[in-house]
Amino acid sequence: MGNPNELDDDEDIFVTLNMDDGTDVECRILTIFDIGEQDYIALIPLDEDGEDNEEGEVYIYRYFEDEDGEPSLENITDDEESEAVVDRFDELLDDEYYDELP
């Protein structure tokens, strides 16, 4: 997967999540960002047509790569960490929105 922090903005990368209920959900990677020393990944699930879901639902996980560069995700279970991650993601969205204004 390479260094995801250096993704080409025009290049969409897709992953399949295996959910706890046994279903698979195809997602597009929105961004990978960090807070301190921890990386996080934001994913948007796709609908049946392979398009971003219209509900605006986003999945955010802790993101790790092993020594071979293999990615893995981990659920965020701490409420304080979850709030900090959502706040940081919202800041990134705001920054992107304002960067796109003429």
DRENPA-3360 file (N, C-alpha, C; in nm, 2 decimals, always signed):
BEGIN
1 = MGNPNELD = +0.08/-0.12/+0.00/+0.00/+0.00/+0.00/+0.09/+0.13/+0.00 ~ +0.21/+0.11/+0.03/+0.30/+0.23/+0.03/+0.27/+0.32/+0.15 ~ +0.32/+0.44/+0.15/+0.29/+0.54/+0.25/+0.16/+0.61/+0.22 ~ +0.06/+0.58/+0.29/-0.07/+0.64/+0.26/-0.08/+0.79/+0.28 ~ +0.01/+0.84/+0.36/+0.01/+0.98/+0.38/+0.06/+1.06/+0.26 ~ +0.11/+0.99/+0.16/+0.16/+1.05/+0.04/+0.07/+1.01/-0.08 ~ -0.06/+0.98/-0.06/-0.15/+0.94/-0.16/-0.17/+1.06/-0.26 ~ -0.17/+1.02/-0.39/-0.21/+1.12/-0.49/-0.35/+1.16/-0.47;
9 = DDEDIFVT = -0.38/+1.29/-0.47/-0.52/+1.34/-0.44/-0.62/+1.28/-0.54 ~ -0.58/+1.25/-0.66/-0.67/+1.21/-0.76/-0.68/+1.06/-0.76 ~ -0.61/+0.99/-0.68/-0.61/+0.84/-0.68/-0.70/+0.79/-0.57 ~ -0.81/+0.72/-0.60/-0.90/+0.66/-0.50/-0.85/+0.52/-0.47 ~ -0.84/+0.49/-0.34/-0.80/+0.36/-0.30/-0.92/+0.30/-0.22 ~ -0.95/+0.18/-0.25/-1.06/+0.11/-0.19/-1.02/-0.01/-0.11 ~ -1.09/-0.03/+0.00/-1.06/-0.14/+0.09/-1.20/-0.21/+0.12 ~ -1.19/-0.34/+0.16/-1.31/-0.41/+0.20/-1.29/-0.44/+0.35;
17 = LNMDDGTD = -1.39/-0.39/+0.43/-1.40/-0.42/+0.57/-1.48/-0.54/+0.60 ~ -1.43/-0.63/+0.68/-1.51/-0.74/+0.73/-1.57/-0.70/+0.86 ~ -1.71/-0.69/+0.86/-1.78/-0.64/+0.98/-1.80/-0.75/+1.08 ~ -1.83/-0.71/+1.20/-1.86/-0.81/+1.31/-1.97/-0.90/+1.28 ~ -2.07/-0.86/+1.20/-2.18/-0.94/+1.17/-2.16/-1.04/+1.05 ~ -2.03/-1.04/+1.00/-2.00/-1.13/+0.89/-2.01/-1.07/+0.75 ~ -2.06/-0.95/+0.74/-2.08/-0.89/+0.61/-1.95/-0.82/+0.57 ~ -1.93/-0.80/+0.44/-1.82/-0.72/+0.39/-1.88/-0.58/+0.34;
25 = VECRILTI = -1.80/-0.48/+0.37/-1.84/-0.35/+0.32/-1.72/-0.29/+0.25 ~ -1.75/-0.25/+0.12/-1.65/-0.19/+0.04/-1.65/-0.04/+0.07 ~ -1.53/+0.02/+0.09/-1.51/+0.15/+0.13/-1.40/+0.22/+0.05 ~ -1.41/+0.35/+0.04/-1.31/+0.44/-0.02/-1.23/+0.51/+0.09 ~ -1.10/+0.51/+0.08/-1.02/+0.58/+0.18/-1.04/+0.73/+0.15 ~ -1.08/+0.80/+0.26/-1.09/+0.95/+0.25/-0.96/+1.01/+0.28 ~ -0.90/+0.97/+0.39/-0.77/+1.03/+0.43/-0.71/+0.94/+0.55 ~ -0.59/+0.96/+0.56/-0.52/+0.91/+0.68/-0.45/+1.03/+0.75;
33 = FDIGEQDY = -0.47/+1.04/+0.88/-0.42/+1.16/+0.95/-0.37/+1.11/+1.08 ~ -0.30/+1.20/+1.15/-0.24/+1.16/+1.28/-0.29/+1.26/+1.39 ~ -0.29/+1.21/+1.51/-0.30/+1.29/+1.63/-0.18/+1.24/+1.72 ~ -0.09/+1.33/+1.74/+0.03/+1.28/+1.81/+0.10/+1.17/+1.74 ~ +0.13/+1.06/+1.80/+0.20/+0.95/+1.74/+0.11/+0.85/+1.68 ~ -0.02/+0.86/+1.69/-0.11/+0.76/+1.64/-0.17/+0.81/+1.51 ~ -0.17/+0.71/+1.41/-0.24/+0.74/+1.28/-0.38/+0.69/+1.29 ~ -0.47/+0.76/+1.21/-0.61/+0.72/+1.20/-0.65/+0.72/+1.05;
41 = IALIPLDE = -0.75/+0.64/+1.01/-0.79/+0.63/+0.88/-0.94/+0.66/+0.87 ~ -0.98/+0.74/+0.78/-1.13/+0.77/+0.76/-1.17/+0.71/+0.63 ~ -1.28/+0.63/+0.64/-1.33/+0.55/+0.52/-1.48/+0.59/+0.50 ~ -1.52/+0.59/+0.38/-1.66/+0.62/+0.35/-1.71/+0.49/+0.28 ~ -1.82/+0.43/+0.34/-1.87/+0.31/+0.28/-1.94/+0.34/+0.14 ~ -1.93/+0.25/+0.05/-2.00/+0.26/-0.08/-2.13/+0.20/-0.08 ~ -2.22/+0.25/-0.17/-2.35/+0.19/-0.18/-2.34/+0.08/-0.29 ~ -2.45/+0.02/-0.32/-2.46/-0.10/-0.41/-2.40/-0.07/-0.55;
49 = DGEDNEEG = -2.40/+0.06/-0.59/-2.36/+0.10/-0.72/-2.21/+0.14/-0.72 ~ -2.14/+0.13/-0.60/-2.00/+0.16/-0.59/-1.98/+0.31/-0.57 ~ -2.09/+0.39/-0.54/-2.08/+0.53/-0.51/-2.07/+0.55/-0.36 ~ -2.02/+0.67/-0.32/-2.02/+0.71/-0.18/-2.16/+0.71/-0.13 ~ -2.18/+0.66/-0.01/-2.31/+0.65/+0.05/-2.36/+0.80/+0.07 ~ -2.49/+0.81/+0.05/-2.55/+0.94/+0.06/-2.58/+0.99/+0.20 ~ -2.58/+0.90/+0.30/-2.60/+0.94/+0.44/-2.49/+1.01/+0.50 ~ -2.37/+1.02/+0.43/-2.26/+1.09/+0.49/-2.19/+1.01/+0.60;
57 = EVYIYRYF = -2.22/+0.88/+0.61/-2.16/+0.80/+0.71/-2.01/+0.78/+0.68 ~ -1.92/+0.79/+0.78/-1.78/+0.78/+0.77/-1.74/+0.68/+0.89 ~ -1.65/+0.59/+0.85/-1.59/+0.50/+0.95/-1.45/+0.55/+0.98 ~ -1.41/+0.57/+1.11/-1.28/+0.61/+1.15/-1.22/+0.50/+1.24 ~ -1.10/+0.46/+1.21/-1.03/+0.36/+1.29/-0.89/+0.40/+1.32 ~ -0.82/+0.34/+1.42/-0.68/+0.35/+1.44/-0.62/+0.28/+1.32 ~ -0.50/+0.33/+1.27/-0.44/+0.27/+1.15/-0.29/+0.24/+1.19 ~ -0.25/+0.12/+1.16/-0.12/+0.07/+1.18/-0.06/+0.01/+1.06;
65 = EDEDGEPS = +0.07/+0.01/+1.04/+0.14/-0.07/+0.94/+0.24/-0.15/+1.02 ~ +0.25/-0.28/+0.98/+0.36/-0.37/+1.04/+0.49/-0.34/+0.97 ~ +0.59/-0.41/+1.02/+0.73/-0.39/+0.96/+0.74/-0.42/+0.81 ~ +0.64/-0.50/+0.76/+0.64/-0.52/+0.61/+0.55/-0.43/+0.54 ~ +0.49/-0.33/+0.61/+0.41/-0.23/+0.54/+0.26/-0.27/+0.53 ~ +0.23/-0.39/+0.59/+0.09/-0.44/+0.58/+0.00/-0.36/+0.67 ~ -0.11/-0.30/+0.62/-0.19/-0.22/+0.70/-0.29/-0.30/+0.79 ~ -0.32/-0.25/+0.91/-0.43/-0.31/+0.99/-0.50/-0.19/+1.06;
73 = LENITDDE = -0.63/-0.22/+1.09/-0.72/-0.13/+1.16/-0.76/-0.18/+1.29 ~ -0.79/-0.08/+1.38/-0.83/-0.12/+1.52/-0.94/-0.02/+1.56 ~ -1.05/-0.08/+1.62/-1.16/+0.01/+1.67/-1.11/+0.10/+1.77 ~ -1.17/+0.22/+1.78/-1.15/+0.32/+1.88/-1.26/+0.30/+1.99 ~ -1.22/+0.26/+2.11/-1.32/+0.23/+2.21/-1.32/+0.33/+2.32 ~ -1.22/+0.42/+2.33/-1.22/+0.52/+2.43/-1.30/+0.64/+2.39 ~ -1.39/+0.69/+2.47/-1.48/+0.80/+2.43/-1.40/+0.93/+2.41 ~ -1.30/+0.95/+2.50/-1.22/+1.07/+2.49/-1.14/+1.07/+2.36;
81 = ESEAVVDR = -1.08/+0.96/+2.33/-1.00/+0.95/+2.20/-1.09/+0.96/+2.08 ~ -1.21/+0.90/+2.09/-1.31/+0.91/+1.98/-1.35/+1.05/+1.95 ~ -1.37/+1.13/+2.06/-1.41/+1.27/+2.04/-1.30/+1.35/+1.98 ~ -1.17/+1.33/+2.02/-1.06/+1.40/+1.97/-1.04/+1.37/+1.82 ~ -1.06/+1.24/+1.79/-1.04/+1.20/+1.65/-1.15/+1.26/+1.56 ~ -1.27/+1.26/+1.60/-1.38/+1.32/+1.52/-1.36/+1.47/+1.51 ~ -1.32/+1.54/+1.62/-1.29/+1.68/+1.61/-1.18/+1.71/+1.51 ~ -1.07/+1.63/+1.51/-0.96/+1.65/+1.41/-1.01/+1.62/+1.27;
89 = FDELLDDE = -1.09/+1.52/+1.25/-1.14/+1.49/+1.12/-1.23/+1.61/+1.07 ~ -1.31/+1.66/+1.16/-1.39/+1.78/+1.12/-1.31/+1.90/+1.08 ~ -1.20/+1.92/+1.15/-1.10/+2.03/+1.11/-1.05/+2.00/+0.97 ~ -1.01/+1.88/+0.94/-0.96/+1.85/+0.81/-1.06/+1.87/+0.70 ~ -1.19/+1.84/+0.73/-1.29/+1.87/+0.63/-1.31/+2.02/+0.61 ~ -1.31/+2.09/+0.72/-1.32/+2.24/+0.71/-1.21/+2.30/+0.63 ~ -1.08/+2.25/+0.66/-0.97/+2.30/+0.58/-0.98/+2.27/+0.44 ~ -1.02/+2.15/+0.40/-1.04/+2.11/+0.26/-1.15/+2.19/+0.19;
97 = YYDELP = -1.26/+2.22/+0.26/-1.36/+2.30/+0.21/-1.31/+2.44/+0.18 ~ -1.24/+2.50/+0.27/-1.20/+2.64/+0.25/-1.09/+2.64/+0.14 ~ -1.01/+2.54/+0.13/-0.90/+2.53/+0.03/-0.96/+2.53/-0.11 ~ -1.09/+2.47/-0.12/-1.15/+2.46/-0.25/-1.23/+2.59/-0.29 ~ -1.24/+2.68/-0.20/-1.32/+2.81/-0.24/-1.23/+2.89/-0.33 ~ -1.30/+2.96/-0.43/-1.22/+3.04/-0.53/-1.16/+3.16/-0.46;
% end
